[in-house]
Amino acid sequence: MISNTKRSVHNRHFLFQRHGFTLVEALTVVLIIGIMAGTLGVVYRGLSARSQSPEREAQKLSRWLTNLVTISNRTGRPFLLNCPGNVMRNHIVVTWQNPLQRVIYTSAYGSGFRRHSGTSVESLYSPQWTAMVPTITIRVSRGNVNHYVIVSQSGRVRTSSLPPRQ
């Protein structure tokens, strides 16, 4: 009987020692989870980059330009919109007047911007006259696919899959 008591005490003591994980086991699990999360992040980023088309980039640029026109109308500050003519760039530069301040819109997913007319001229938006002079059409390209952002003389911004008629 005494030996049974010793055995049960020994078994309880052994079970108590095996509860939980060792530091090495816990670190191994954390490492495996980290590797899996990193792999999924890289795959997800690659999928989202492929899903970005010139049409989506044009819509994003259109919202940005509409926001600039709205801010200009509210504050009374004119701005110059500079888009390259003959060279494809991944950014568009806006220069606010009074005081001078530059804002740059950069393509996030490899699309390029180019003025559709092919000439490099700065367009001025004046909130006093609510007019963009000269009007601008920006070609958004990625590979052989094009989409267009059209800013009218009155500062209205829209997108189109076809360039405007000249």
C-alpha positions in Angstrom: 0.0 0.0 0.0 2.8 2.3 0.8 4.4 1.6 -2.5 1.2 2.6 -4.3 1.2 6.0 -2.5 4.7 6.6 -3.6 3.9 5.7 -7.2 0.9 8.1 -7.3 3.0 10.9 -5.8 5.7 10.2 -8.3 3.2 10.2 -11.2 1.6 13.5 -10.1 5.1 15.0 -9.8 6.0 13.8 -13.3 2.7 15.1 -14.8 3.3 18.5 -13.2 6.6 18.8 -14.8 5.2 18.1 -18.4 2.5 20.8 -18.3 3.3 23.6 -20.7 6.0 24.1 -23.4 9.7 24.7 -23.2 11.2 28.0 -24.4 12.6 26.2 -27.5 9.2 24.8 -28.5 7.5 28.1 -28.0 10.1 30.0 -30.1 9.9 27.4 -32.8 6.1 27.9 -33.1 6.5 31.7 -33.2 9.2 31.3 -35.9 6.9 29.1 -38.1 4.0 31.5 -37.7 6.2 34.4 -38.6 7.5 32.7 -41.8 3.9 31.8 -42.8 2.7 35.4 -42.2 5.6 36.8 -44.2 5.0 34.4 -47.1 1.3 35.3 -47.2 2.1 39.0 -47.1 4.4 38.7 -50.1 1.8 36.7 -52.1 -1.0 39.2 -51.2 1.1 42.2 -52.2 2.0 40.6 -55.5 -1.7 39.9 -56.2 -2.8 43.4 -55.3 0.0 44.9 -57.6 -1.2 42.8 -60.5 -4.8 43.8 -60.0 -4.0 47.5 -60.3 -4.9 48.5 -63.9 -4.4 51.9 -65.6 -8.2 52.3 -65.2 -7.9 52.1 -61.4 -4.9 54.4 -61.3 -6.7 56.9 -63.5 -9.7 56.8 -61.2 -7.4 57.4 -58.2 -5.7 60.3 -60.0 -9.1 61.7 -61.0 -10.2 61.7 -57.3 -6.9 63.4 -56.3 -7.3 66.1 -59.0 -11.0 66.7 -58.0 -9.9 67.2 -54.4 -7.3 69.7 -55.6 -9.9 71.7 -57.5 -12.2 71.6 -54.5 -9.5 72.9 -52.2 -8.6 75.6 -54.7 -12.2 76.8 -54.9 -12.5 76.9 -51.1 -9.2 78.6 -50.3 -8.9 80.8 -53.4 -5.4 79.5 -54.2 -4.6 78.8 -57.9 -2.3 75.9 -58.8 -0.2 74.8 -61.7 -0.5 71.3 -62.9 2.6 69.9 -64.6 2.5 66.7 -66.6 5.3 65.7 -68.9 4.7 65.9 -72.7 7.0 63.5 -74.4 8.4 61.5 -71.5 6.5 58.9 -69.4 6.8 59.6 -65.7 5.4 57.9 -62.6 4.5 61.2 -61.0 2.6 64.5 -61.6 3.7 67.8 -59.9 1.2 70.4 -58.7 2.6 73.8 -57.6 0.2 75.8 -55.3 0.5 79.6 -55.6 0.4 82.2 -52.7 2.4 80.7 -50.9 4.4 78.4 -53.2 4.0 74.8 -52.2 4.7 71.6 -54.2 2.6 68.5 -54.1 3.6 65.4 -56.0 1.2 62.5 -57.0 3.1 59.3 -57.5 1.8 56.1 -59.1 1.8 53.3 -56.6 1.6 50.4 -59.0 3.9 51.1 -61.9 1.6 53.1 -64.2 3.1 56.0 -66.0 1.7 59.5 -66.8 2.1 61.5 -69.9 0.2 64.5 -71.4 -1.9 63.2 -74.2 -1.2 66.1 -76.6 2.5 65.4 -76.4 3.6 68.9 -75.5 4.8 69.8 -72.0 2.8 72.8 -70.9 1.8 73.7 -67.4 -2.0 74.1 -66.9 -3.2 76.8 -64.5 -6.3 76.3 -62.5 -7.8 79.7 -61.3 -10.5 79.5 -58.7 -11.4 83.1 -59.4 -12.6 82.1 -62.9 -13.1 78.4 -62.1 -11.1 77.6 -65.2 -8.2 75.3 -66.2 -6.1 76.9 -69.0 -5.1 75.1 -71.1 -7.2 72.0 -70.6 -5.3 68.8 -70.0 -5.7 65.1 -70.9 -3.4 62.8 -69.0 -2.7 59.3 -70.5 -2.3 56.7 -67.8 -0.3 53.7 -69.2 0.9 50.4 -68.0 2.4 48.2 -70.7 0.2 48.6 -73.8 -3.0 49.5 -71.9 -4.0 53.1 -71.7 -6.7 55.0 -69.8 -7.3 58.8 -69.8 -7.9 61.5 -67.2 -9.6 64.5 -68.8 -9.7 67.9 -67.0 -12.2 70.2 -68.7 -11.9 74.0 -68.9 -14.3 74.4 -66.0 -12.1 72.1 -63.8 -14.3 69.0 -64.0 -12.4 65.8 -63.9 -13.4 62.5 -65.5 -11.9 59.3 -66.8 -12.3 57.6 -70.1 -11.0 54.5 -72.0 -10.8 56.6 -75.2 -8.9 59.9 -75.7 -11.2 63.0 -76.2 -11.8 64.2 -79.7 -9.7 67.0 -80.7 
